[in-house]
Amino acid sequence: MRIEKQELLKLMEDLPDQVEVDEVFYRLYLREKLNAAEEDVRAGRVLSHEEVVAETAKWFID
C-alpha cells in the first residue's frame, strides 16, 4: 500500500490528540479497502443485488 504524504497528513489531522496506534492502523486499513472497492466499481467489477441474492441463497440450500 502506498499513500501520498498529504493524504496521510489529512488522515492524521482528523484524529484526536490522543489516539491508540491500533486506531491509526485500522484507519489506514479501512482507507485502503475503500479505495480498492471504489476501483472495483470504476472497473465494473460489481454484482447486482439479484446476483448477490442468488449467490448467497446457495449457502442455505443443501
N, C-alpha and C positions, 0 to 999 in steps of 0.2 A: 504494500500500500504506500502510495506517495501522497503528500499533501503540500499545498503551497503554504509558505510561511504566513501570508496574510490570512488564509483560511484558519490556520492554527491559532493565530493571534485573536481572531474573531471568536473562535470557539472558547479560548481562554477568558476573553473579556466577559462572556456570557455566564461564566462560572462564579459561584460565590467566592468571597475572600478566603474562606477555609473550605477545603474540599478533599475528600479521600482520593488517593491515587486510583483506586478501582473505578471511581466515577469518571475520571479523565479517560481511562482506557475504554470504559463502556461507551462513552460518547464518541470516541474515535471509531470504535467498532460499529456503532449504530450509524454514524455518518457514512462509513464505507458500505454498509449493507444497503442504505437508502440510495446512495449513488449507483450501486450495481443494479438495484431494482429499477431506477429511472432509466438506466442504459438499456435494460431488457425491454422496457416499454417502448423506448425510441426505436429499438431494433425489431419490434414486432414479436418479441418472444413472450407472448402472453396467452392465457386461456380465457375463453368466455365463461360466464357464470354457468351456463349449461354444461360446458365441458368439465368444469370443476365438480359440479354436482354428479355428473355421470361417473367420473373417476372415483370420487370419494364413496359413492354408493357401492362400488365394488368391495370396499373394505368391510361392509356389513352383510354382504351376501355370500354365504358359504354353505 
